[in-house]
Amino acid sequence: MKTWKKIALGLLFVLIVFAVWFYPKFKMLNLSMHLFEEDQIVHNFRSFDAVWPVSELEAPSTKHPYAKGTALDLPKSFQFDGETYNTNKFLEDSWTTGFLVIQNDSLVYENYYLGNTEATRNISWSMAKSVISALMGIAVEEGDIKSIEEPVDNYAPELKGSAYEGVRIKDVLQMSTGVKFNEDYGDFNSDINRWGRGFALGDSQDEFATTLERELEPGTVNHYVSINTHVLGMVLKRATGKTITEYMQEKLYNPLGMEYNGYWLLDGENMEMVLGGLNLTLRDYAKVGSLFINEGVFNGQQIVPKSWVEASTTPDAPHVQPGEGFGYGYQWWIPSSEQGEYMAMGVYGQYIYINPTTKTVIVKLSANPKYNDDSYIPSNDTSHIEMFRAIASSFKKDEADQELVSITE
């Protein structure tokens, strides 16, 4: 064979190998670059497993579907900031893909939009953080993690020398690590977007965490840093000796009797994207809310310790109090409220709202391309709370009317 033919064949082989190696990365990077575009966002949010490496959560053979309660008619409108908003129009304008209401552990409202169905597995974004918190509580209860007063580098020694060295697990849970981080999704050069591009190329999240610098004294200021949750994932994985998927399958997925398979997105080191890469169906997200509204009990079994549920949803220091906005617990958001409300929240309109006073759980999945527009009311977290409250308070009114009827009879 002539030399030039050998060279050509050699180059062709190299090109084929490069294409096989790079094409999946190209698809992931391309998805990341166009993830939130208006004509693609809805499809993207329910299709990660077509592009990304994932680890599957398998629905157990024994499933626990919700009992059906009396069908709910959503309130026609609600008030926010002195204005009246039509509920159905608000759901439409916020690009809702799934909406569900659980009342007294029964399913009373369920609707899907923009092509989603009850079997659609949709990305959680930061609602996943609240799930990781639940798993941390189980690991503490079972002794795999000795105490949340321990520093995270006791379990993940590669964090020594980073901003996380000496930082208590509790401070990581409460987003009070003092780590310098820009979480602005609308800023192309922000830390979270820099992390996202690396994640799309298969970079190690563990390694990214070690590059961050400290800005403030840990335990003094609440500053939201998504990589904090990844550090919790590092601790959980090393403490239990199991992957996050394996541990969640055993400790949550099976006991909750999830109805459908779910999955986690993985980085190039096969580590789960615990800060937001969980994909479940609408009903299966609701199971997390039902677990917490019942103080860690589901189907008669104590799955998450009651004390952890309480601690997770109670701001216990000045820097995590709600004030006029949101306070923070162990990876749960706590609004200023007299009803004990708390929420799991994810960017672009993902919510698990829990109201212990009215016994209401509401789950909303969305794909809102206008999320970063601060002037757009349907992108506002507080406007969503007011809609959730209007729904929850309708149950409170129904109960009061029923009591009045029974008294007069």
C-alpha positions in Angstrom: 0.0 0.0 0.0 1.3 3.4 -0.9 2.4 5.7 1.9 -0.2 8.3 1.1 -3.0 5.7 1.4 -1.7 4.6 4.8 -1.6 8.2 6.0 -5.2 8.8 4.7 -6.4 5.6 6.4 -4.7 6.6 9.5 -6.2 10.1 9.5 -9.6 8.5 8.7 -9.3 6.2 11.7 -8.3 9.2 14.0 -11.3 11.2 12.7 -13.7 8.3 13.4 -12.3 7.8 16.9 -12.5 11.5 17.6 -16.1 11.7 16.2 -17.2 8.7 18.4 -15.6 10.4 21.4 -16.6 14.0 20.8 -20.0 13.7 19.3 -21.8 12.9 22.5 -20.0 15.8 24.2 -21.0 18.1 21.3 -24.6 17.1 21.7 -24.5 17.9 25.4 -22.7 21.2 24.9 -25.2 22.1 22.1 -28.1 21.3 24.4 -26.6 23.5 27.1 -26.0 26.4 24.8 -29.6 26.4 23.6 -31.2 25.0 26.7 -33.5 27.9 27.6 -34.4 29.2 24.1 -38.1 29.8 23.8 -38.7 27.3 20.9 -36.7 24.5 22.6 -37.0 24.9 26.4 -40.1 22.8 26.9 -38.7 19.8 24.9 -35.3 20.2 26.5 -36.6 20.0 30.0 -38.2 16.6 29.4 -35.6 15.1 27.1 -32.2 15.1 28.9 -31.9 11.3 28.8 -31.8 11.4 25.0 -28.5 13.4 25.2 -27.0 13.0 28.6 -25.5 10.1 30.5 -27.9 9.2 33.3 -28.3 6.7 36.1 -31.8 5.2 36.4 -34.1 5.1 39.4 -36.3 2.1 39.0 -40.0 2.2 40.1 -40.5 -0.5 42.7 -42.8 -3.4 42.1 -44.9 -2.2 44.9 -46.2 1.2 43.9 -48.2 3.6 46.1 -50.5 5.7 43.8 -52.4 8.5 45.4 -56.0 8.0 46.4 -58.4 10.3 44.5 -60.1 13.0 46.5 -63.0 15.3 45.7 -62.0 17.1 42.5 -60.8 20.7 43.1 -61.9 23.7 41.0 -58.9 26.1 41.1 -59.7 29.6 42.4 -60.5 31.8 39.4 -58.1 34.5 40.6 -55.6 35.5 43.3 -54.1 38.7 44.6 -50.5 39.7 44.3 -49.0 43.1 45.1 -52.4 44.8 44.9 -53.3 43.3 41.5 -55.7 40.5 40.6 -54.4 37.7 38.4 -56.5 35.1 36.6 -55.2 31.7 37.8 -55.5 29.8 34.5 -53.9 32.7 32.6 -51.1 32.8 35.1 -50.4 29.1 34.7 -50.3 29.6 30.9 -48.1 32.7 31.1 -45.6 31.0 33.3 -45.3 28.1 30.8 -46.6 25.5 33.2 -46.1 21.9 32.0 -47.6 20.1 35.0 -49.7 21.2 38.0 -50.9 19.0 40.8 -52.6 19.5 44.2 -52.6 16.9 47.1 -55.0 17.6 49.9 -55.0 15.4 53.0 -52.9 12.9 51.1 -55.4 12.6 48.3 -55.0 13.8 44.7 -57.6 16.5 44.0 -56.2 18.3 41.0 -53.9 17.2 38.2 -53.3 18.8 34.8 -50.6 18.7 32.1 -49.7 21.3 29.5 -47.4 21.9 26.5 -47.2 18.2 25.6 -46.3 16.8 29.0 -48.2 13.8 30.4 -48.4 11.9 33.7 -45.5 9.7 32.5 -43.2 12.7 31.5 -40.0 12.8 33.5 -39.1 16.5 33.9 -36.0 18.0 35.3 -36.2 19.3 38.9 -33.4 21.8 38.8 -32.9 22.9 42.4 -35.8 21.0 43.9 -33.3 18.2 43.9 -31.5 19.9 46.7 -34.4 19.3 49.1 -34.2 15.6 48.1 -30.5 15.5 48.9 -31.3 17.1 52.3 -33.7 14.2 53.1 -31.1 11.7 52.2 -28.6 13.5 54.5 -31.1 13.2 57.3 -31.4 9.5 56.8 -27.6 9.1 56.7 -27.2 11.1 60.0 -30.0 9.0 61.7 -28.3 5.8 60.6 -24.9 6.9 61.8 -23.1 7.0 58.4 -22.7 10.7 59.1 -21.8 11.2 62.7 -22.9 14.9 63.0 -23.7 17.9 60.9 -21.3 19.8 63.1 -18.4 18.0 61.5 -16.5 19.7 58.7 -17.2 18.4 55.2 -13.5 17.6 54.5 -13.7 14.9 57.2 -15.6 12.9 54.5 -14.2 14.5 51.3 -10.5 15.1 52.1 -9.9 16.5 48.6 -11.7 19.6 49.8 -8.8 20.5 52.1 -7.1 23.6 50.8 -10.3 24.8 49.1 -13.0 27.2 50.3 -14.7 24.3 52.0 -12.0 23.2 54.3 -13.2 23.3 57.9 -16.8 24.3 56.9 -19.5 22.5 58.9 -22.0 20.2 57.1 -24.7 22.3 58.7 -23.3 25.5 57.1 -23.4 23.8 53.7 -27.0 22.6 54.3 -28.0 26.2 55.1 -26.1 27.8 52.2 -23.9 29.7 54.6 -20.4 28.5 53.5 -18.9 31.9 52.8 -17.9 30.6 49.3 -17.5 33.3 46.6 -20.0 32.4 43.8 -22.1 34.1 41.2 -25.4 32.2 40.7 -26.8 34.5 37.9 -28.2 32.3 35.1 -28.6 35.3 32.9 -24.9 36.2 33.1 -23.0 34.1 30.5 -19.8 34.4 32.5 -21.3 33.7 35.9 -19.8 30.9 38.0 -23.0 28.7 37.6 -22.8 29.0 33.8 -19.1 28.4 33.8 -19.8 25.2 35.9 -22.6 24.3 33.4 -20.4 24.4 30.4 -17.8 22.3 32.1 -20.5 19.8 33.2 -21.7 19.6 29.5 -18.2 18.6 28.5 -18.0 15.9 31.2 -15.8 17.7 33.6 -15.6 16.5 37.2 -17.9 18.4 39.6 -15.7 17.3 42.5 -12.7 19.0 40.9 -14.8 22.2 40.2 -15.7 22.4 43.9 -12.0 22.4 44.9 -11.4 25.5 42.8 -13.7 27.8 44.6 -12.5 30.6 47.0 -13.8 31.8 50.3 -15.3 35.2 50.6 -17.0 35.3 54.0 -16.8 33.7 57.4 -18.8 30.4 57.2 -22.0 30.4 59.2 -22.6 34.1 59.1 -24.3 35.0 55.8 -26.9 33.1 53.7 -25.5 33.1 50.2 -27.0 30.7 47.6 -24.3 28.6 46.0 -25.5 25.5 44.1 -22.1 23.8 44.4 -22.7 23.6 48.1 -25.2 20.9 47.3 -22.6 19.1 45.2 -20.4 19.1 48.3 -23.2 17.5 50.3 -23.4 14.8 47.6 -19.6 14.2 48.0 -20.1 13.7 51.7 -23.1 11.5 51.3 -21.4 9.3 48.7 -18.3 8.8 50.8 -20.2 8.3 54.1 -22.5 5.7 52.8 -20.2 4.0 50.3 -23.0 4.1 47.7 -23.7 6.2 44.7 -26.4 8.8 45.2 -28.7 6.8 42.8 -28.2 3.6 44.8 -28.8 5.3 48.1 -31.9 7.1 46.9 -33.3 4.0 45.4 -33.0 2.2 48.7 -33.9 4.9 51.1 -36.5 6.9 49.2 -37.6 5.5 45.9 -38.6 2.1 47.1 -40.3 3.2 50.4 -42.2 5.9 48.6 -43.6 3.5 46.1 -42.7 5.8 43.2 -45.0 5.2 40.1 -42.4 5.7 37.3 -38.7 5.3 36.7 -36.7 8.5 37.3 -33.1 9.4 36.6 -30.1 11.5 37.6 -27.9 13.3 35.1 -24.2 12.3 35.4 -20.9 14.1 34.9 -17.9 12.6 33.2 -16.9 10.8 36.4 -20.3 9.2 36.8 -21.2 11.5 39.7 -24.8 12.6 39.9 -25.7 16.3 39.3 -27.2 16.5 42.8 -27.6 20.3 42.7 -30.4 20.0 40.1 -30.2 16.9 37.8 -33.0 14.8 39.2 -35.8 13.9 36.7 -39.1 12.6 38.0 -42.8 12.7 37.0 -45.1 15.2 38.6 -46.8 12.7 40.9 -43.4 11.3 42.1 -42.2 14.8 43.0 -45.4 15.1 45.0 -44.4 12.1 47.1 -41.5 14.2 48.5 -43.9 16.8 49.6 -46.2 14.2 51.1 -43.3 12.7 53.0 -42.4 16.0 54.6 -45.9 17.2 55.3 -46.4 14.0 57.3 -43.2 14.6 59.3 -41.2 12.0 57.5 -43.8 9.3 57.5 -45.1 7.6 54.4 -47.5 4.7 54.2 -47.1 4.2 58.0 -43.3 4.0 57.8 -40.9 6.6 59.3 -38.6 7.2 56.3 -37.0 10.5 57.2 -36.6 11.3 61.0 -39.2 13.6 62.3 -36.5 15.7 64.0 -34.8 16.2 60.6 -38.0 17.3 58.9 -38.5 19.9 61.7 -34.9 21.1 61.6 -34.8 21.2 57.8 -37.8 23.6 57.7 -37.1 25.8 60.6 -34.6 28.7 60.3 -32.5 28.6 63.4 -30.1 31.5 63.2 -30.4 35.2 62.4 -28.7 34.9 58.9 -31.3 32.4 57.6 -34.5 34.1 58.8 -37.0 35.0 56.1 -37.4 38.7 56.9 -39.3 40.2 54.0 -38.2 37.5 51.6 -37.3 33.9 52.0 -35.5 32.2 54.8 -33.5 29.0 54.5 -33.4 25.7 56.3 -31.6 22.5 55.3 -32.0 23.0 51.5 -35.6 24.1 51.8 -36.9 27.7 51.3 -39.0 29.2 54.0 -41.2 32.2 53.2 -42.4 34.6 55.9 -45.5 32.9 57.0 -47.9 32.2 60.0 -48.8 28.8 58.5 -45.5 27.0 58.6 -45.1 26.9 54.8 -41.9 25.8 53.1 -40.9 25.0 49.5 -38.5 23.2 47.3 -37.8 25.5 44.4 -36.0 25.2 41.1 -35.1 27.7 38.4 -37.5 28.3 35.5 -40.5 27.6 37.6 -40.3 24.3 39.5 -42.0 24.2 42.9 -43.0 21.8 45.7 -45.2 23.9 48.0 -46.0 22.5 51.4 -48.6 24.0 53.8 -48.8 22.0 57.1 -51.7 24.1 58.4 -54.1 23.3 55.5 -52.5 19.9 54.8 -51.8 20.9 51.2 -49.0 19.9 48.8 -48.8 21.7 45.4 -46.3 20.7 42.7 -45.7 22.9 39.6 -43.4 22.1 36.8 -42.6 24.8 34.2 -40.4 25.7 31.3 -40.5 29.5 31.5 -38.1 31.1 29.0 -38.8 34.5 30.5 -37.6 33.3 33.9 -34.7 35.8 34.1 -37.0 38.8 33.3 -37.4 40.4 36.7 -40.3 42.6 35.5 -42.4 39.6 34.3 -44.8 38.8 37.1 -45.3 35.1 36.1 -41.6 34.6 36.7 -41.8 35.9 40.2 -41.5 33.3 43.1 -43.6 35.5 45.4 -46.4 35.7 42.9 -46.4 31.9 42.8 -46.6 31.7 46.6 -49.7 33.9 46.5 -51.3 31.6 44.0 -50.4 28.5 46.1 -51.8 30.2 49.2 -55.1 31.0 47.4 -55.5 27.4 46.6 -54.5 26.2 50.1 -56.8 28.7 51.8 -59.8 27.5 49.7 -59.5 24.2 51.6 -59.4 26.0 54.9 -62.6 27.8 53.9 -64.3 24.5 52.9 -63.4 23.0 56.3 -64.8 26.0 58.1 -68.0 25.8 56.1 -68.3 22.1 56.8 -67.9 22.7 60.6 -70.5 25.4 60.4 -73.0 23.0 58.7 -72.4 20.3 61.3 -72.9 22.8 64.2 -76.2 24.1 62.7 -77.5 20.6 62.1 
